[in-house]
Amino acid sequence: MQGGELAELSTFLAVARHRSFKKAAVERGVAASAVSHAIRNLEGRVGVRLFHRTTRSVSLTEAGERFLSELHPAFGQIEQALDSLNAYRETPFGTVRINIPSSIAPFVLKTVMGPLVKQNPGLRLDIVATDELVDIVADGFDCGIRFGERLTQNMIAVRIKPTLRFSVVGSPEYFQGRTPPRVPADLVEHLCIRYRFPSGAIYDWQFEKDGEAVDVEVSGAVTLDSQELMVEAALQGCGLAYVWDNRIASHLASGALIRCLDDWCAPDDGLFLYYPSRRHVSAGLRAVIDMMKK
């Protein structure tokens, strides 16, 4: 089998995994036209149509489904065989694909990426930061990072650092003529800057004190899908923001933002790196796990 044919098979797996030529192209780091060309070549060579394509969707034909079921395990064995060669290398080799929420990515990864690539010259990190709820198996990731309450079954979870914490903050301008909230229930009297998940759901603010947990459905004039924009809105006096503490340290120090409900904002140490229990742990993924645990 020629190298080009192997590349076509790998491209087929990527398209089948994502049900998208565009997403497969992003994963493989090539143009979408190159993916289309590879699939056309493969279908022409085997003489069977593998995908149903429309302008809006991509799906496998019956032949494509059977081909996928037989090809996927074989490629898994190839990847495992290649990774076994790492036992003869001084450092891990290959690409590790990681999914992480964009809202926490800067804080979790800032002390990790540099040491990983410096200590492992053959290692490649492919990181996708998004607040969408991603199926790491279906989307071809080696691992993901989430808080424990959002993990699914059949995953191995490893607790990692850092410990993160939310804070409720507002600007001095916003607090003029207003009494800062003393308990979460007081938030109904305040304008709050809401956060919307990519799914469209609005995030309820979560608090805990002395074993008592409280969720508050807040309201306000501004709804955003970015914590960075929430901080900016709070600085402009649009209302109270509920954001990660790491994002606002400089603004708290300068007095541009003021913290409230501090005793109700407990640290969250339930951050995990997770990966499928049935997946072989490559040397590269092991290096990532070990670094994230430090």
Backbone as CSV, one residue per row, in Angstrom:
resi,resn,N_x,N_y,N_z,CA_x,CA_y,CA_z,C_x,C_y,C_z
1,MET,0.845,-1.204,0.000,0.000,0.000,0.000,0.877,1.248,0.000
2,GLN,0.568,2.191,-0.866,1.337,3.414,-0.990,0.985,4.400,0.124
3,GLY,1.926,5.358,0.361,1.694,6.351,1.405,0.451,7.182,1.157
4,GLY,0.181,7.506,-0.125,-1.007,8.283,-0.451,-2.288,7.553,-0.114
5,GLU,-2.285,6.239,-0.293,-3.463,5.451,0.028,-3.717,5.428,1.531
6,LEU,-2.659,5.327,2.314,-2.803,5.391,3.771,-3.360,6.750,4.203
7,ALA,-2.888,7.803,3.546,-3.381,9.137,3.860,-4.862,9.260,3.551
8,GLU,-5.293,8.635,2.448,-6.714,8.660,2.096,-7.550,7.937,3.155
9,LEU,-7.060,6.806,3.642,-7.778,6.056,4.665,-7.869,6.862,5.963
10,SER,-6.788,7.528,6.318,-6.799,8.366,7.514,-7.770,9.525,7.351
11,THR,-7.832,10.083,6.145,-8.776,11.169,5.869,-10.212,10.660,5.961
12,PHE,-10.453,9.453,5.439,-11.787,8.856,5.560,-12.210,8.747,7.019
13,LEU,-11.318,8.291,7.880,-11.641,8.162,9.301,-11.971,9.519,9.920
14,ALA,-11.232,10.550,9.531,-11.480,11.889,10.073,-12.844,12.415,9.652
15,VAL,-13.198,12.238,8.365,-14.511,12.701,7.887,-15.624,11.903,8.567
16,ALA,-15.437,10.588,8.691,-16.448,9.749,9.334,-16.628,10.133,10.799
17,ARG,-15.550,10.496,11.446,-15.604,10.877,12.864,-16.352,12.184,13.059
18,HIS,-16.077,13.153,12.218,-16.658,14.487,12.381,-17.968,14.677,11.616
19,ARG,-18.229,13.790,10.641,-19.368,13.982,9.742,-19.285,15.366,9.088
20,SER,-18.062,15.754,8.769,-17.829,17.086,8.209,-16.486,17.108,7.494
21,PHE,-16.483,17.555,6.244,-15.228,17.705,5.510,-14.406,18.856,6.092
22,LYS,-15.094,19.922,6.486,-14.403,21.098,7.013,-13.711,20.785,8.328
23,LYS,-14.418,20.097,9.253,-13.814,19.768,10.540,-12.684,18.756,10.379
24,ALA,-12.849,17.823,9.440,-11.777,16.868,9.167,-10.538,17.585,8.661
25,ALA,-10.749,18.613,7.836,-9.617,19.386,7.311,-8.888,20.115,8.434
26,VAL,-9.647,20.661,9.399,-9.033,21.342,10.533,-8.193,20.366,11.342
27,GLU,-8.755,19.176,11.588,-8.020,18.163,12.364,-6.722,17.770,11.685
28,ARG,-6.771,17.639,10.362,-5.604,17.159,9.630,-4.669,18.279,9.184
29,GLY,-5.106,19.528,9.403,-4.253,20.650,9.068,-4.082,20.877,7.584
30,VAL,-5.148,20.584,6.804,-5.095,20.772,5.349,-6.322,21.551,4.911
31,ALA,-6.366,21.911,3.639,-7.523,22.610,3.092,-8.684,21.632,2.924
32,ALA,-9.924,22.157,3.012,-11.106,21.320,2.821,-11.112,20.690,1.439
33,SER,-10.585,21.403,0.458,-10.527,20.859,-0.912,-9.628,19.624,-0.973
34,ALA,-8.573,19.607,-0.146,-7.683,18.446,-0.121,-8.398,17.228,0.450
35,VAL,-9.245,17.453,1.457,-10.028,16.361,2.032,-11.002,15.812,0.998
36,SER,-11.717,16.713,0.298,-12.657,16.281,-0.745,-11.951,15.485,-1.828
37,HIS,-10.773,15.953,-2.215,-10.000,15.269,-3.259,-9.600,13.869,-2.799
38,ALA,-9.157,13.738,-1.536,-8.740,12.439,-1.014,-9.908,11.460,-0.980
39,ILE,-11.091,11.939,-0.574,-12.259,11.053,-0.509,-12.702,10.646,-1.909
40,ARG,-12.674,11.579,-2.850,-13.030,11.231,-4.243,-12.073,10.178,-4.796
41,ASN,-10.782,10.342,-4.513,-9.799,9.361,-4.978,-10.059,7.991,-4.365
42,LEU,-10.353,7.982,-3.063,-10.596,6.715,-2.377,-11.836,6.026,-2.939
43,GLU,-12.920,6.792,-3.104,-14.156,6.213,-3.640,-13.952,5.722,-5.072
44,GLY,-13.171,6.459,-5.843,-12.901,6.031,-7.209,-12.065,4.768,-7.251
45,ARG,-11.128,4.651,-6.312,-10.240,3.492,-6.295,-10.980,2.227,-5.868
46,VAL,-11.880,2.349,-4.873,-12.601,1.156,-4.398,-13.886,0.920,-5.177
47,GLY,-14.323,1.925,-5.933,-15.509,1.763,-6.751,-16.807,1.741,-5.971
48,VAL,-16.800,2.345,-4.778,-17.983,2.362,-3.908,-18.123,3.751,-3.315
49,ARG,-19.363,4.237,-3.261,-19.617,5.526,-2.618,-19.636,5.330,-1.110
50,LEU,-18.848,6.106,-0.386,-18.707,5.931,1.063,-19.487,6.965,1.865
51,PHE,-19.792,8.106,1.257,-20.495,9.176,1.961,-21.671,9.694,1.146
52,HIS,-22.761,10.009,1.853,-23.826,10.831,1.280,-23.466,12.285,1.598
53,ARG,-23.442,13.149,0.568,-23.090,14.539,0.808,-24.208,15.447,0.316
54,THR,-24.528,16.441,1.135,-25.387,17.546,0.709,-24.677,18.821,1.134
55,THR,-25.276,19.963,0.798,-24.656,21.232,1.203,-24.701,21.422,2.713
56,ARG,-25.561,20.648,3.400,-25.733,20.839,4.849,-25.249,19.685,5.706
57,SER,-25.054,18.510,5.108,-24.728,17.363,5.950,-23.859,16.363,5.204
58,VAL,-23.167,15.555,6.000,-22.352,14.454,5.495,-22.692,13.228,6.330
59,SER,-23.000,12.112,5.682,-23.305,10.884,6.405,-22.721,9.699,5.652
60,LEU,-22.500,8.621,6.374,-21.934,7.425,5.782,-23.002,6.617,5.033
61,THR,-22.626,6.060,3.908,-23.486,5.094,3.239,-23.408,3.775,4.000
62,GLU,-24.211,2.807,3.610,-24.140,1.493,4.250,-22.743,0.892,4.077
63,ALA,-22.195,1.052,2.877,-20.837,0.555,2.634,-19.824,1.301,3.489
64,GLY,-20.033,2.617,3.621,-19.134,3.417,4.434,-19.171,3.007,5.897
65,GLU,-20.367,2.702,6.408,-20.500,2.263,7.802,-19.725,0.967,8.029
66,ARG,-19.868,0.015,7.103,-19.159,-1.257,7.266,-17.656,-1.058,7.151
67,PHE,-17.254,-0.228,6.196,-15.822,0.047,6.023,-15.241,0.670,7.286
68,LEU,-15.985,1.602,7.889,-15.528,2.258,9.113,-15.371,1.247,10.246
69,SER,-16.350,0.348,10.390,-16.312,-0.615,11.493,-15.107,-1.544,11.402
70,GLU,-14.643,-1.812,10.178,-13.501,-2.706,10.008,-12.177,-1.955,9.998
71,LEU,-12.202,-0.703,9.513,-10.963,0.068,9.391,-10.528,0.677,10.716
72,HIS,-11.486,1.132,11.509,-11.151,1.847,12.739,-10.303,1.013,13.688
73,PRO,-10.674,-0.241,13.990,-9.822,-1.045,14.882,-8.415,-1.258,14.325
74,ALA,-8.329,-1.432,13.006,-7.020,-1.656,12.387,-6.110,-0.451,12.579
75,PHE,-6.657,0.757,12.390,-5.853,1.964,12.582,-5.477,2.137,14.048
76,GLY,-6.380,1.714,14.938,-6.054,1.776,16.363,-4.856,0.906,16.696
77,GLN,-4.773,-0.259,16.079,-3.642,-1.153,16.296,-2.357,-0.558,15.721
78,ILE,-2.494,0.110,14.562,-1.322,0.753,13.969,-0.794,1.849,14.885
79,GLU,-1.715,2.685,15.426,-1.303,3.762,16.323,-0.630,3.202,17.569
80,GLN,-1.179,2.098,18.099,-0.583,1.495,19.288,0.797,0.934,18.987
81,ALA,0.946,0.318,17.806,2.246,-0.229,17.417,3.284,0.879,17.273
82,LEU,2.876,1.992,16.650,3.796,3.118,16.506,4.185,3.691,17.858
83,ASP,3.195,3.784,18.755,3.482,4.345,20.064,4.398,3.431,20.880
84,SER,4.306,2.122,20.646,5.161,1.196,21.394,6.640,1.456,21.122
85,LEU,6.930,2.092,19.973,8.321,2.425,19.666,8.877,3.474,20.607
86,ASN,7.991,4.194,21.310,8.461,5.197,22.255,9.282,4.570,23.379
87,ALA,9.091,3.274,23.604,9.880,2.599,24.635,11.367,2.629,24.300
88,TYR,11.677,2.823,23.002,13.072,2.850,22.560,13.577,4.275,22.342
89,ARG,12.718,5.257,22.666,13.095,6.656,22.515,13.294,7.291,23.874
90,GLU,14.061,8.375,23.924,14.267,9.073,25.184,13.061,9.922,25.553
91,THR,12.314,10.398,24.556,11.159,11.249,24.819,9.977,10.790,23.975
92,PRO,8.727,11.105,24.393,7.538,10.730,23.607,7.529,11.412,22.251
93,PHE,6.820,10.774,21.320,6.753,11.270,19.947,5.306,11.205,19.472
94,GLY,4.889,12.199,18.685,3.545,12.173,18.119,2.682,13.313,18.615
95,THR,1.415,13.294,18.190,0.472,14.372,18.494,-0.528,13.940,19.558
96,VAL,-0.757,14.824,20.522,-1.794,14.623,21.536,-2.833,15.725,21.347
97,ARG,-4.091,15.328,21.065,-5.183,16.278,20.867,-5.937,16.442,22.186
98,ILE,-6.072,17.693,22.615,-6.667,17.995,23.914,-7.835,18.951,23.729
99,ASN,-8.948,18.665,24.380,-10.098,19.575,24.405,-10.216,20.175,25.797
100,ILE,-10.457,21.485,25.874,-10.544,22.162,27.152,-11.508,23.338,27.035
101,PRO,-12.295,23.645,28.074,-13.159,24.824,28.020,-12.338,26.107,27.831
102,SER,-12.782,26.947,26.919,-12.033,28.182,26.640,-11.999,29.113,27.838
103,SER,-13.022,29.033,28.710,-13.081,29.948,29.852,-11.968,29.703,30.862
104,ILE,-11.418,28.480,30.903,-10.370,28.177,31.878,-9.029,27.854,31.226
105,ALA,-8.989,27.744,29.906,-7.770,27.315,29.217,-6.532,28.134,29.579
106,PRO,-6.614,29.484,29.635,-5.395,30.242,29.929,-4.791,29.918,31.292
107,PHE,-5.637,29.629,32.283,-5.135,29.390,33.638,-4.610,27.971,33.805
108,VAL,-5.240,27.027,33.133,-4.852,25.626,33.273,-3.587,25.313,32.478
109,LEU,-3.433,25.945,31.316,-2.356,25.574,30.406,-1.139,26.490,30.465
110,LYS,-1.226,27.607,31.162,-0.160,28.609,31.055,1.200,28.117,31.551
111,THR,1.223,27.191,32.508,2.504,26.684,33.011,2.794,25.276,32.514
112,VAL,2.017,24.805,31.543,2.116,23.415,31.097,2.722,23.292,29.701
113,MET,2.266,24.123,28.768,2.658,23.943,27.369,4.156,24.092,27.153
114,GLY,4.752,25.122,27.734,6.186,25.352,27.553,7.031,24.183,28.008
115,PRO,6.884,23.753,29.277,7.681,22.606,29.737,7.448,21.333,28.933
116,LEU,6.203,21.089,28.512,5.915,19.874,27.753,6.688,19.824,26.443
117,VAL,6.643,20.907,25.662,7.306,20.874,24.356,8.819,20.979,24.491
118,LYS,9.299,21.629,25.552,10.753,21.733,25.737,11.356,20.404,26.183
119,GLN,10.633,19.712,27.064,11.141,18.442,27.586,10.900,17.281,26.625
120,ASN,9.978,17.465,25.673,9.622,16.390,24.738,9.646,16.936,23.307
121,PRO,10.818,17.055,22.691,10.927,17.688,21.364,10.112,17.005,20.275
122,GLY,9.821,15.716,20.427,9.045,15.012,19.410,7.550,15.078,19.632
123,LEU,7.117,15.753,20.689,5.698,15.815,21.039,5.027,17.015,20.380
124,ARG,3.820,16.823,19.862,3.029,17.893,19.277,1.720,18.002,20.054
125,LEU,1.358,19.213,20.429,0.106,19.462,21.144,-0.888,20.113,20.193
126,ASP,-2.060,19.521,20.061,-3.143,20.072,19.246,-4.296,20.348,20.210
127,ILE,-4.450,21.612,20.604,-5.382,21.987,21.665,-6.551,22.762,21.076
128,VAL,-7.763,22.327,21.389,-8.977,23.021,20.965,-9.687,23.521,22.214
129,ALA,-9.795,24.843,22.347,-10.453,25.461,23.498,-11.839,25.931,23.083
130,THR,-12.867,25.363,23.690,-14.248,25.729,23.394,-15.109,25.406,24.596
131,ASP,-16.118,26.234,24.830,-17.051,25.966,25.918,-18.199,25.065,25.476
132,GLU,-18.179,24.597,24.229,-19.153,23.600,23.796,-18.895,22.284,24.524
133,LEU,-19.967,21.534,24.781,-19.834,20.226,25.398,-19.442,19.231,24.309
134,VAL,-18.198,18.789,24.326,-17.617,18.006,23.243,-17.554,16.532,23.630
135,ASP,-17.864,15.662,22.680,-17.654,14.225,22.830,-16.244,13.936,22.330
136,ILE,-15.319,13.715,23.240,-13.918,13.599,22.829,-13.669,12.354,21.990
137,VAL,-14.471,11.311,22.169,-14.296,10.101,21.364,-14.751,10.364,19.931
138,ALA,-15.960,10.903,19.784,-16.504,11.156,18.446,-15.689,12.193,17.685
139,ASP,-15.116,13.160,18.400,-14.379,14.235,17.740,-12.877,13.984,17.662
140,GLY,-12.439,12.797,18.059,-11.055,12.410,17.818,-10.024,13.010,18.746
141,PHE,-10.423,13.339,19.982,-9.457,13.860,20.951,-8.865,12.723,21.776
142,ASP,-7.617,12.902,22.181,-6.993,11.927,23.079,-7.470,12.103,24.511
143,CYS,-7.757,13.338,24.891,-8.211,13.600,26.253,-8.953,14.926,26.300
144,GLY,-9.632,15.158,27.397,-10.328,16.413,27.618,-10.094,16.879,29.047
145,ILE,-10.465,18.117,29.306,-10.362,18.679,30.654,-11.713,19.275,31.000
146,ARG,-12.280,18.842,32.114,-13.579,19.319,32.566,-13.654,19.255,34.085
147,PHE,-14.705,19.886,34.603,-15.021,19.715,36.013,-15.776,18.411,36.199
148,GLY,-15.613,17.806,37.360,-16.081,16.449,37.604,-17.551,16.219,37.357
149,GLU,-18.402,17.223,37.644,-19.836,17.010,37.507,-20.273,16.869,36.051
150,ARG,-19.391,17.172,35.096,-19.767,17.107,33.689,-19.119,15.913,32.974
151,LEU,-18.474,15.028,33.726,-17.846,13.868,33.108,-18.883,12.804,32.784
152,THR,-18.648,12.089,31.700,-19.538,11.007,31.310,-18.959,9.671,31.764
153,GLN,-19.754,8.619,31.642,-19.294,7.290,32.032,-18.247,6.779,31.046
154,ASN,-17.606,5.680,31.445,-16.582,5.023,30.627,-15.370,5.909,30.386
155,MET,-15.115,6.813,31.332,-13.945,7.669,31.249,-13.059,7.459,32.474
156,ILE,-11.765,7.513,32.259,-10.820,7.539,33.374,-10.492,8.994,33.657
157,ALA,-10.671,9.422,34.898,-10.476,10.826,35.265,-9.312,10.956,36.239
158,VAL,-8.451,11.916,35.965,-7.287,12.190,36.803,-7.401,13.621,37.310
159,ARG,-7.453,13.796,38.625,-7.556,15.149,39.188,-6.272,15.925,38.890
160,ILE,-6.439,17.154,38.423,-5.282,17.973,38.064,-5.359,19.330,38.772
161,LYS,-4.284,20.051,38.688,-4.237,21.419,39.199,-4.408,22.355,38.017
162,PRO,-4.757,23.627,38.214,-4.855,24.330,39.488,-6.249,24.251,40.104
163,THR,-6.374,24.761,41.328,-7.672,24.954,41.954,-8.201,26.314,41.517
164,LEU,-9.404,26.337,40.970,-9.990,27.568,40.442,-11.119,28.048,41.345
165,ARG,-11.469,29.318,41.194,-12.473,29.917,42.069,-13.195,31.028,41.322
166,PHE,-14.518,31.074,41.463,-15.311,32.165,40.916,-15.355,33.326,41.906
167,SER,-15.570,34.522,41.383,-15.812,35.706,42.202,-16.939,36.521,41.589
168,VAL,-17.696,37.192,42.454,-18.710,38.147,42.016,-18.103,39.533,42.152
169,VAL,-18.092,40.300,41.066,-17.430,41.600,41.085,-18.287,42.652,40.382
170,GLY,-18.090,43.886,40.789,-18.725,45.025,40.150,-17.807,46.227,40.232
171,SER,-18.072,47.236,39.427,-17.228,48.433,39.428,-17.690,49.404,40.510
172,PRO,-16.809,50.308,40.955,-17.232,51.349,41.898,-18.412,52.152,41.363
173,GLU,-18.430,52.394,40.051,-19.539,53.127,39.436,-20.855,52.375,39.640
174,TYR,-20.828,51.048,39.453,-22.057,50.267,39.612,-22.553,50.323,41.054
175,PHE,-21.653,50.298,42.015,-22.053,50.242,43.425,-22.502,51.597,43.986
176,GLN,-22.343,52.667,43.217,-22.818,53.977,43.688,-24.335,53.936,43.859
177,GLY,-24.773,54.180,45.093,-26.199,54.177,45.384,-26.800,52.799,45.542
178,ARG,-25.971,51.750,45.518,-26.461,50.378,45.683,-25.780,49.720,46.872
179,THR,-26.503,48.863,47.558,-25.945,48.087,48.656,-25.417,46.770,48.109
180,PRO,-24.147,46.467,48.309,-23.609,45.208,47.800,-24.374,44.017,48.377
181,PRO,-24.559,42.957,47.595,-25.254,41.773,48.113,-24.457,41.129,49.240
182,ARG,-25.183,40.687,50.272,-24.529,40.024,51.411,-24.746,38.515,51.393
183,VAL,-25.851,38.087,50.782,-26.144,36.669,50.593,-26.610,36.485,49.151
184,PRO,-26.513,35.272,48.593,-26.894,35.064,47.190,-28.304,35.537,46.855
185,ALA,-29.238,35.427,47.797,-30.617,35.839,47.531,-30.715,37.327,47.204
186,ASP,-29.748,38.123,47.665,-29.769,39.568,47.397,-29.538,39.883,45.922
187,LEU,-29.058,38.912,45.145,-28.757,39.166,43.738,-30.006,39.500,42.925
188,VAL,-31.186,39.128,43.414,-32.417,39.452,42.676,-32.639,40.961,42.626
189,GLU,-31.983,41.714,43.498,-32.107,43.168,43.522,-31.041,43.840,42.663
190,HIS,-30.213,43.051,41.993,-29.085,43.612,41.244,-29.153,43.254,39.767
191,LEU,-28.513,44.103,38.952,-28.282,43.783,37.554,-27.095,42.831,37.472
192,CYS,-27.264,41.722,36.797,-26.191,40.742,36.679,-25.880,40.496,35.200
193,ILE,-24.623,40.294,34.917,-24.166,40.019,33.554,-24.200,38.506,33.369
194,ARG,-25.085,38.038,32.517,-25.311,36.600,32.397,-24.361,35.974,31.381
195,TYR,-24.096,34.682,31.584,-23.255,33.924,30.653,-24.106,32.886,29.937
196,ARG,-23.971,32.852,28.587,-24.699,31.879,27.779,-23.725,30.844,27.229
197,PHE,-24.034,29.549,27.457,-23.258,28.463,26.875,-23.495,28.406,25.367
198,PRO,-22.568,27.789,24.619,-22.793,27.614,23.176,-24.105,26.898,22.861
199,SER,-24.594,26.069,23.785,-25.867,25.374,23.573,-27.062,26.310,23.649
200,GLY,-26.854,27.523,24.194,-27.939,28.477,24.384,-28.416,28.552,25.821
201,ALA,-28.028,27.586,26.661,-28.440,27.587,28.068,-27.738,28.716,28.825
202,ILE,-28.455,29.319,29.771,-27.898,30.383,30.606,-27.360,29.772,31.891
203,TYR,-26.162,30.177,32.271,-25.498,29.617,33.449,-26.078,30.224,34.724
204,ASP,-26.519,29.364,35.644,-26.937,29.812,36.973,-25.709,29.990,37.864
205,TRP,-25.701,31.057,38.647,-24.579,31.300,39.539,-24.654,30.347,40.723
206,GLN,-23.531,29.705,41.051,-23.495,28.664,42.069,-22.642,29.104,43.255
207,PHE,-23.203,28.930,44.441,-22.527,29.363,45.661,-22.545,28.243,46.705
208,GLU,-21.601,28.335,47.643,-21.554,27.352,48.723,-20.921,27.983,49.957
209,LYS,-21.532,27.692,51.116,-20.985,28.188,52.379,-21.452,27.271,53.507
210,ASP,-20.498,26.810,54.306,-20.801,25.954,55.458,-21.656,24.752,55.054
211,GLY,-21.348,24.168,53.910,-22.071,22.993,53.462,-23.385,23.278,52.762
212,GLU,-23.795,24.527,52.687,-25.046,24.899,52.020,-24.742,25.338,50.584
213,ALA,-25.361,24.678,49.614,-25.171,25.019,48.205,-26.404,25.751,47.688
214,VAL,-26.182,26.836,46.938,-27.272,27.664,46.431,-27.018,27.979,44.962
215,ASP,-28.010,27.765,44.105,-27.962,28.172,42.703,-28.921,29.339,42.507
216,VAL,-28.462,30.370,41.812,-29.280,31.566,41.607,-29.434,31.823,40.119
217,GLU,-30.675,31.941,39.668,-30.969,32.324,38.286,-31.003,33.846,38.223
218,VAL,-29.949,34.444,37.715,-29.800,35.895,37.748,-30.441,36.528,36.519
219,SER,-30.636,37.836,36.587,-31.185,38.582,35.456,-30.409,39.881,35.296
220,GLY,-30.477,40.447,34.100,-29.778,41.692,33.834,-29.942,42.089,32.382
221,ALA,-29.353,43.222,32.030,-29.528,43.773,30.685,-28.546,43.210,29.673
222,VAL,-27.489,42.526,30.159,-26.420,42.070,29.258,-26.227,40.562,29.414
223,THR,-26.226,39.851,28.291,-25.925,38.424,28.253,-24.800,38.210,27.245
224,LEU,-23.764,37.476,27.652,-22.580,37.304,26.819,-22.155,35.835,26.792
225,ASP,-21.308,35.488,25.812,-20.786,34.127,25.738,-19.283,34.093,25.940
226,SER,-18.742,35.126,26.583,-17.298,35.229,26.784,-17.023,35.838,28.152
227,GLN,-16.192,35.162,28.938,-15.837,35.714,30.244,-15.002,36.990,30.097
228,GLU,-14.208,37.052,29.062,-13.419,38.266,28.824,-14.341,39.468,28.623
229,LEU,-15.419,39.275,27.851,-16.381,40.356,27.643,-17.176,40.651,28.909
230,MET,-17.421,39.624,29.731,-18.121,39.848,31.001,-17.313,40.758,31.906
231,VAL,-16.012,40.547,31.948,-15.144,41.420,32.751,-15.208,42.846,32.212
232,GLU,-15.150,42.977,30.890,-15.217,44.310,30.287,-16.543,44.993,30.607
233,ALA,-17.639,44.241,30.552,-18.952,44.808,30.875,-19.020,45.250,32.329
234,ALA,-18.427,44.467,33.212,-18.400,44.845,34.624,-17.583,46.117,34.828
235,LEU,-16.465,46.233,34.130,-15.631,47.445,34.238,-16.394,48.680,33.770
236,GLN,-17.320,48.491,32.823,-18.105,49.612,32.304,-19.374,49.878,33.123
237,GLY,-19.541,49.153,34.237,-20.670,49.420,35.118,-21.988,48.821,34.684
238,CYS,-21.939,47.783,33.819,-23.176,47.177,33.322,-23.865,46.299,34.366
239,GLY,-23.147,45.898,35.390,-23.729,45.040,36.410,-22.663,44.217,37.094
240,LEU,-23.119,43.229,37.851,-22.215,42.311,38.532,-21.852,41.168,37.596
241,ALA,-20.610,40.726,37.654,-20.147,39.599,36.843,-19.692,38.478,37.757
242,TYR,-19.933,37.252,37.302,-19.517,36.051,38.022,-18.476,35.367,37.153
243,VAL,-17.202,35.585,37.473,-16.113,35.175,36.578,-14.998,34.522,37.376
244,TRP,-14.111,33.839,36.648,-12.980,33.203,37.309,-12.067,34.249,37.947
245,ASP,-11.656,33.957,39.173,-10.829,34.873,39.950,-9.559,35.273,39.200
246,ASN,-8.974,34.320,38.463,-7.714,34.597,37.765,-7.851,35.715,36.741
247,ARG,-9.065,35.929,36.219,-9.264,36.940,35.178,-9.279,38.366,35.727
248,ILE,-9.482,38.512,37.011,-9.756,39.850,37.548,-8.741,40.306,38.580
249,ALA,-7.662,39.550,38.787,-6.703,39.878,39.845,-6.169,41.303,39.710
250,SER,-5.782,41.691,38.487,-5.209,43.035,38.296,-6.262,44.116,38.526
251,HIS,-7.518,43.853,38.138,-8.579,44.842,38.331,-8.953,44.989,39.805
252,LEU,-8.865,43.900,40.565,-9.098,43.992,42.016,-7.976,44.784,42.682
253,ALA,-6.754,44.525,42.245,-5.608,45.219,42.837,-5.656,46.715,42.564
254,SER,-6.134,47.106,41.387,-6.185,48.528,41.030,-7.424,49.226,41.575
255,GLY,-8.402,48.455,42.060,-9.649,49.038,42.548,-10.687,49.254,41.458
256,ALA,-10.367,48.816,40.221,-11.330,48.985,39.125,-12.544,48.086,39.309
257,LEU,-12.373,46.977,40.022,-13.478,46.084,40.363,-13.449,45.796,41.862
258,ILE,-14.625,45.581,42.417,-14.771,45.290,43.846,-15.465,43.947,44.000
259,ARG,-14.920,43.106,44.865,-15.467,41.775,45.079,-16.569,41.812,46.132
260,CYS,-17.589,40.983,45.938,-18.628,40.821,46.948,-19.018,39.348,47.028
261,LEU,-19.771,38.981,48.054,-20.163,37.590,48.304,-18.943,36.675,48.375
262,ASP,-17.832,37.207,48.856,-16.585,36.466,48.869,-16.685,35.193,49.698
263,ASP,-17.413,35.265,50.834,-17.501,34.085,51.705,-18.408,32.993,51.125
264,TRP,-19.127,33.294,50.047,-19.978,32.306,49.395,-19.319,31.684,48.160
265,CYS,-18.129,32.155,47.802,-17.440,31.669,46.599,-16.334,30.699,47.006
266,ALA,-16.659,29.423,47.010,-15.722,28.396,47.456,-14.816,27.959,46.310
267,PRO,-13.564,27.627,46.609,-12.673,27.104,45.560,-13.210,25.793,45.006
268,ASP,-12.994,25.580,43.713,-13.430,24.349,43.052,-12.199,23.533,42.700
269,ASP,-12.002,22.425,43.430,-10.827,21.593,43.182,-11.194,20.338,42.395
270,GLY,-12.361,20.374,41.730,-12.821,19.201,40.999,-12.501,19.242,39.526
271,LEU,-11.294,19.684,39.160,-10.898,19.769,37.756,-10.165,18.484,37.370
272,PHE,-10.572,17.883,36.252,-10.033,16.587,35.864,-9.577,16.574,34.409
273,LEU,-8.505,15.843,34.145,-8.166,15.410,32.798,-8.783,14.024,32.642
274,TYR,-9.483,13.793,31.533,-10.163,12.512,31.346,-9.919,11.966,29.942
275,TYR,-9.997,10.649,29.844,-9.801,9.987,28.559,-10.565,8.670,28.572
276,PRO,-10.881,8.125,27.391,-11.689,6.904,27.340,-10.989,5.727,28.012
277,SER,-11.734,4.967,28.784,-11.149,3.840,29.514,-10.643,2.749,28.580
278,ARG,-11.195,2.682,27.371,-10.797,1.640,26.434,-9.631,2.046,25.535
279,ARG,-9.214,3.287,25.645,-8.166,3.772,24.744,-6.788,3.520,25.333
280,HIS,-5.874,3.093,24.475,-4.484,2.925,24.873,-3.889,4.291,25.244
281,VAL,-3.191,4.344,26.367,-2.561,5.584,26.813,-1.183,5.674,26.173
282,SER,-1.049,6.555,25.208,0.225,6.710,24.511,1.253,7.356,25.426
283,ALA,2.510,7.265,25.012,3.569,7.905,25.790,3.371,9.419,25.824
284,GLY,2.868,9.985,24.722,2.615,11.427,24.694,1.527,11.828,25.661
285,LEU,0.422,11.074,25.675,-0.661,11.374,26.615,-0.186,11.191,28.048
286,ARG,0.638,10.178,28.299,1.174,9.976,29.650,2.012,11.174,30.085
287,ALA,2.784,11.738,29.170,3.586,12.927,29.490,2.697,14.104,29.845
288,VAL,1.571,14.265,29.105,0.626,15.340,29.401,0.003,15.136,30.772
289,ILE,-0.424,13.918,31.055,-1.058,13.631,32.354,-0.095,13.928,33.490
290,ASP,1.137,13.458,33.378,2.113,13.668,34.451,2.383,15.143,34.676
291,MET,2.454,15.915,33.594,2.702,17.347,33.732,1.510,18.061,34.362
292,MET,0.288,17.671,33.990,-0.909,18.323,34.501,-1.145,18.032,35.975
293,LYS,-0.624,16.929,36.457,-0.805,16.572,37.868,0.117,17.362,38.791
294,LYS,1.193,17.936,38.248,2.166,18.632,39.085,1.615,19.962,39.579
